[in-house]
Amino acid sequence: VETSKGETGVGQHELNIRYAEVLKMADRHAVYKQALKEMADSMKLAVTFMAKPHHDQAGSGCHLHLSLWRDGRNAFAGTHRVGGLEVSDEFLWFLGGWMEHAPAMMAMYAPTVNSYKRFRAGSWAPTACAWSHDNRTTGFRVVGAGPSLRIECRLPGADVNPYLAFAASLASGLDGIRNKTQPPPMLSGDAYKAGNVPLLPSNLAQAAALFAGKSANGRCLAKEAFGEAAWQHYTHFWQSEQAAWESAVTDWERRRYFEQI
């Protein structure tokens, strides 16, 4: 852990884990969560990584920072000037692919029914698929310069499986490089109030349907990148999770309807 600080929610803390290559970073994420759970239990406390544990408190995100390196240099740094940034073709193509496939890969960033309760206007959790330079209202935020230039993906919540999220990010970005996919224009201002940007899936049912189907270009990148067996497994898992939620009778329903109807 590099740094830790209190956040806006009751008992909520932000943790920054030391960066590493992508697989080691996913391992660090998983080990940290498990260790913290065990430490809390030993003190008769509880820790949750739900994306939205309380309806009236801030949700918990898991922002991914990615850059590509080649021969010891950051491949994202370049000579193209875009909104004050100096970036390479690879940066633009990687970002373009990452954004193009974000709706279809959304379940890999937001894997539970609770994940989607975090996405609300004005919450610092994104609702639209847009990118910007150091703007926390967009789903993709570019920070740093030169060797530290990187893309922050703000879609995942604290409930994310890091292995799935990094796999989706790399598959999408590398597909963008292969196809030289250009990102949309950089957004300036409040993404929550922008009317010209595509919205992200707002619930697990929508995300699962997009993951299971074909994208706008007629492809299913998840099936191509992860293989038929993995694609079928996670399609079935998210559809089953959604079905379980739809059949559940919640405390909210009992409080609202039990005496009134």
C-alpha positions in Angstrom: 0.0 0.0 0.0 1.5 3.4 -1.0 -1.1 5.6 0.7 -4.4 5.5 2.5 -6.8 8.2 3.5 -10.3 8.6 4.8 -13.1 9.1 2.2 -16.5 10.7 2.3 -18.5 7.7 3.3 -18.8 6.5 6.9 -15.9 4.2 7.6 -14.8 4.5 4.0 -11.1 4.6 3.1 -9.2 5.1 -0.1 -6.2 2.8 -0.6 -3.5 3.1 -3.3 -1.6 -0.1 -4.0 1.9 0.2 -5.5 1.8 -0.3 -9.2 3.2 -3.3 -11.0 2.8 -5.3 -14.2 -0.8 -6.3 -14.7 -0.9 -9.9 -13.4 1.1 -9.0 -10.3 -1.1 -6.0 -9.8 -4.2 -8.2 -9.8 -2.5 -10.6 -7.4 -1.8 -7.7 -5.0 -5.4 -6.6 -5.2 -6.7 -10.0 -4.4 -4.2 -10.7 -1.6 -4.9 -7.3 0.0 -8.6 -7.8 0.1 -8.2 -11.3 1.6 -5.7 -10.1 4.2 -7.9 -7.1 5.2 -10.9 -9.4 5.6 -8.9 -11.8 7.9 -7.4 -9.0 9.9 -10.8 -7.4 10.5 -12.3 -10.7 11.5 -9.5 -11.3 14.0 -10.6 -8.0 15.7 -14.3 -8.9 15.5 -14.9 -6.3 12.9 -16.2 -6.5 9.3 -14.9 -5.1 6.1 -17.0 -4.9 2.9 -16.0 -4.3 -0.7 -19.5 -3.8 -1.9 -19.8 -1.1 -4.5 -22.8 0.5 -2.8 -23.3 -0.8 0.8 -25.5 2.1 1.9 -28.1 3.9 -0.2 -27.4 7.3 1.5 -23.6 7.1 1.5 -20.9 7.3 -1.2 -20.2 4.1 -3.2 -16.7 2.5 -3.4 -14.8 2.5 -6.7 -11.7 0.6 -7.9 -10.0 2.9 -10.4 -7.6 1.1 -12.8 -4.5 2.9 -14.1 -2.9 1.4 -17.2 0.0 2.3 -19.5 1.8 0.2 -22.1 5.6 -0.1 -22.0 8.0 -1.0 -24.8 11.8 -1.3 -24.5 11.7 0.4 -21.1 9.7 3.4 -22.3 6.0 4.4 -21.9 4.4 3.7 -25.3 1.6 6.1 -24.6 3.8 9.2 -24.6 4.2 10.7 -28.0 4.1 13.8 -30.2 0.4 14.2 -30.9 -1.0 17.1 -29.0 -4.6 16.5 -27.8 -6.1 18.9 -25.3 -2.8 19.7 -23.6 -1.6 16.1 -23.7 1.3 14.7 -25.7 0.4 11.2 -26.8 1.2 8.5 -29.3 -0.9 6.7 -31.9 -0.8 3.7 -29.6 -2.3 5.7 -26.8 -5.2 6.9 -29.0 -5.9 3.5 -30.5 -5.7 1.7 -27.1 -8.1 4.3 -25.6 -10.4 4.0 -28.6 -10.6 0.2 -28.3 -11.1 0.4 -24.5 -14.0 2.8 -24.9 -15.5 1.1 -27.9 -15.8 -2.2 -26.0 -16.6 -0.8 -22.6 -20.4 -1.3 -22.8 -20.1 -5.0 -23.9 -17.4 -5.6 -21.3 -19.3 -3.7 -18.5 -20.1 -6.9 -16.5 -16.4 -7.5 -16.1 -16.0 -4.2 -14.4 -19.4 -4.2 -12.6 -20.2 -7.8 -11.9 -23.0 -7.7 -9.3 -26.5 -6.2 -9.2 -25.3 -3.9 -6.4 -22.5 -2.6 -8.7 -24.9 -0.5 -10.7 -26.3 1.4 -7.7 -23.0 3.2 -7.5 -23.5 4.8 -10.9 -25.4 8.0 -10.2 -25.1 11.6 -11.6 -23.0 13.8 -9.4 -21.5 10.8 -7.5 -18.0 10.8 -9.1 -19.0 7.4 -10.5 -19.4 7.5 -14.3 -22.7 7.2 -16.1 -21.4 7.9 -19.7 -18.7 6.5 -21.9 -16.5 9.6 -22.3 -12.8 10.5 -21.7 -11.1 13.6 -20.5 -7.9 15.1 -19.2 -8.0 15.0 -15.4 -11.8 15.2 -15.2 -13.4 12.9 -12.6 -16.9 13.0 -14.1 -15.9 10.8 -17.1 -15.4 7.0 -17.3 -11.9 7.4 -18.7 -9.6 10.0 -17.2 -6.1 10.7 -18.5 -3.5 11.7 -16.0 0.3 12.1 -15.9 2.7 13.1 -18.6 5.7 11.5 -20.3 6.8 8.4 -18.4 3.8 8.7 -16.0 1.2 9.2 -18.7 -1.6 6.7 -18.1 -5.4 6.1 -18.5 -7.5 5.8 -15.5 -10.7 3.7 -16.0 -13.3 4.7 -13.4 -15.9 2.1 -14.2 -15.0 -0.7 -11.7 -16.3 -0.7 -8.2 -14.6 -2.1 -5.1 -16.5 -5.4 -5.8 -14.6 -6.0 -9.0 -12.6 -9.2 -9.8 -9.3 -7.6 -10.8 -8.3 -10.5 -13.1 -11.5 -10.0 -15.2 -11.2 -6.2 -15.2 -7.6 -6.2 -16.4 -8.4 -8.9 -18.9 -11.3 -6.9 -20.4 -9.1 -3.7 -20.4 -6.2 -5.3 -22.2 -8.4 -7.2 -24.7 -10.3 -4.0 -25.6 -7.2 -1.8 -25.8 -5.1 -4.2 -27.8 -8.0 -4.7 -30.2 -8.1 -1.0 -30.6 -4.4 -0.9 -31.5 -4.9 -3.8 -34.0 -7.7 -2.0 -35.7 -6.4 1.6 -35.2 -9.6 2.6 -33.4 -9.8 6.3 -32.8 -11.4 7.5 -29.6 -14.3 10.0 -29.7 -13.4 13.7 -29.1 -12.1 14.6 -25.6 -14.9 15.8 -23.4 -14.6 19.1 -21.6 -16.9 20.0 -18.7 -19.4 18.0 -16.6 -20.0 14.6 -18.2 -23.2 14.2 -16.2 -24.7 17.1 -18.0 -23.4 16.4 -21.5 -26.2 15.3 -23.8 -24.0 14.0 -26.6 -22.2 11.0 -25.1 -23.4 7.4 -25.0 -24.6 6.1 -21.6 -23.1 3.0 -20.0 -25.4 0.0 -19.0 -27.3 1.0 -15.9 -28.0 -2.5 -14.5 -26.6 -6.0 -14.7 -29.4 -7.2 -17.0 -28.3 -4.8 -19.7 -24.6 -5.5 -19.1 -25.1 -9.3 -19.3 -27.1 -9.0 -22.5 -24.4 -6.9 -24.1 -21.7 -9.3 -23.0 -23.7 -12.2 -24.4 -24.4 -10.6 -27.8 -22.5 -8.9 -30.6 -21.3 -5.3 -30.4 -22.2 -2.6 -32.9 -19.5 -3.8 -35.3 -21.0 -7.3 -35.4 -18.3 -8.9 -33.3 -18.2 -10.5 -29.8 -14.8 -9.5 -28.5 -15.3 -11.4 -25.2 -15.7 -14.7 -27.1 -12.8 -13.9 -29.4 -10.4 -12.9 -26.6 -11.3 -15.3 -23.8 -12.6 -18.3 -25.7 -16.0 -20.0 -26.1 -15.9 -21.8 -22.7 -15.0 -18.7 -20.6 -17.5 -16.6 -22.5 -20.3 -19.1 -22.0 -19.4 -19.5 -18.3 -19.6 -15.8 -17.5 -22.7 -15.2 -19.6 -24.5 -18.0 -17.7 -23.1 -16.6 -14.3 -24.3 -13.1 -14.9 -27.7 -14.2 -16.3 -28.1 -16.5 -13.2 -27.2 -13.7 -10.9 -29.7 -11.4 -12.5 -32.4 -14.1 -12.3 -31.7 -14.6 -8.6 -32.1 -10.9 -7.9 -35.3 -10.7 -9.8 -36.8 -13.5 -7.8 -35.6 -12.1 -4.4 -38.0 -10.4 -2.0 -36.1 -7.6 -0.3 -36.4 -5.9 3.1 -37.2 -2.7 1.1 -40.3 -4.4 -0.4 -41.5 -5.6 3.0 -41.1 -2.2 4.6 -42.8 -0.5 1.7 -45.7 -2.9 1.1 -46.3 -5.2 4.0 -48.6 -3.0 6.0 -49.8 -0.8 3.2 -51.3 -3.4 0.8 
